[in-house]
Amino acid sequence: MGEPVSLQDIDGVGPATASKLRQIGITTIEALAVTPVREITDKTDIGFEKALQIIQEAKKLVRVDWMTAKELWEKRKGAREPI
């Protein structure tokens, strides 16, 4: 299939689901990957399990890696060169 470029490239997202997501302002795979499940279920008639599944699939496609601010600080602190 190549690089995913639209919401419908996500497993479980067909034309109807993609339309519902676009209606609430989710127009990209990246936006879907970072949208809370609750926001999708509250604003559409997409069920919790389906919303969770498509968000997880979107995260796989964009490789979203989360870390806490403390983890980021430690990573950056370790990468600094001595003065």
C-alpha positions as CSV (number, residue, x, y, z in Angstrom):
1,M,0.0,0.0,0.0
2,G,2.9,2.4,0.6
3,E,3.0,5.3,3.0
4,P,-0.4,5.9,4.8
5,V,-1.8,9.2,3.8
6,S,-5.4,9.3,4.8
7,L,-7.6,8.2,7.7
8,Q,-9.0,5.3,5.5
9,D,-5.4,3.9,5.4
10,I,-5.9,2.9,9.1
11,D,-7.2,-0.7,9.7
12,G,-10.8,-0.4,10.9
13,V,-11.5,3.0,9.4
14,G,-13.9,3.0,6.5
15,P,-15.6,5.8,4.7
16,A,-18.3,6.3,7.4
17,T,-15.8,6.3,10.3
18,A,-13.4,8.7,8.4
19,S,-16.4,11.0,7.7
20,K,-17.3,11.1,11.4
21,L,-13.7,11.8,12.4
22,R,-13.4,14.6,9.9
23,Q,-16.7,16.2,11.1
24,I,-15.1,16.6,14.6
25,G,-11.9,18.0,13.2
26,I,-9.7,14.9,13.0
27,T,-8.4,15.0,9.5
28,T,-5.0,13.3,9.7
29,I,-3.5,10.1,11.0
30,E,-1.3,12.1,13.4
31,A,-4.3,13.9,14.8
32,L,-6.1,10.7,15.4
33,A,-3.0,9.2,17.1
34,V,-3.0,11.9,19.8
35,T,-6.8,12.4,20.3
36,P,-8.1,10.9,23.6
37,V,-10.5,8.0,23.2
38,R,-13.1,9.9,25.3
39,E,-13.1,12.8,23.0
40,I,-14.0,10.6,20.0
41,T,-16.7,8.7,21.9
42,D,-18.2,11.9,23.3
43,K,-18.4,13.7,19.9
44,T,-19.3,10.8,17.6
45,D,-21.3,7.6,17.8
46,I,-18.1,5.6,17.5
47,G,-18.0,3.0,20.4
48,F,-15.2,2.9,22.9
49,E,-13.6,-0.3,21.7
50,K,-13.5,0.8,18.1
51,A,-12.2,4.2,19.0
52,L,-9.4,2.6,21.1
53,Q,-8.6,0.2,18.3
54,I,-8.3,2.9,15.5
55,I,-6.2,5.2,17.8
56,Q,-3.8,2.3,18.5
57,E,-3.6,1.6,14.8
58,A,-2.9,5.3,14.1
59,K,-0.2,5.3,16.7
60,K,1.5,2.3,15.0
61,L,1.5,4.2,11.7
62,V,3.0,7.4,13.1
63,R,5.2,5.7,15.7
64,V,4.1,8.0,18.6
65,D,6.4,7.5,21.6
66,W,5.4,9.1,24.8
67,M,7.7,10.1,27.7
68,T,7.3,12.1,30.8
69,A,8.9,15.5,31.2
70,K,11.3,14.0,33.7
71,E,12.3,11.3,31.2
72,L,12.9,13.9,28.5
73,W,14.9,16.0,31.0
74,E,17.1,13.1,31.9
75,K,17.6,12.2,28.2
76,R,18.6,15.8,27.3
77,K,20.8,16.1,30.4
78,G,22.7,13.0,29.4
79,A,23.2,14.3,25.9
80,R,24.8,17.6,26.8
81,E,28.5,18.1,26.4
82,P,30.5,19.3,29.4
83,I,31.2,23.0,29.5
